[in-house]
């Protein structure tokens, strides 16, 4: 009878160990599954946040009209002013010639 009792005891211990091991495995699998679900939900929420861009209505700024062009002096008036500056000694002969050439080139 001792041998039968030992075999039964071994079977009970082995069965209990298997049951506990399976239960621990299931718990770990459930925890990992929950963690994966949470990560998936977070990723999905982030994707949805970026997938649906917020439409912002463009704002148009009305450009100010360009300032009016400065009125150009006629050629004769400009030449007279240059001649006066030359007579007053403000412009040298070379400067007068250069400015005169510019006015006539316009």
Long-range contacts (C-beta under 8 A, 24 or more apart in sequence): 72-106, 75-103, 75-104, 75-106, 78-103, 79-103
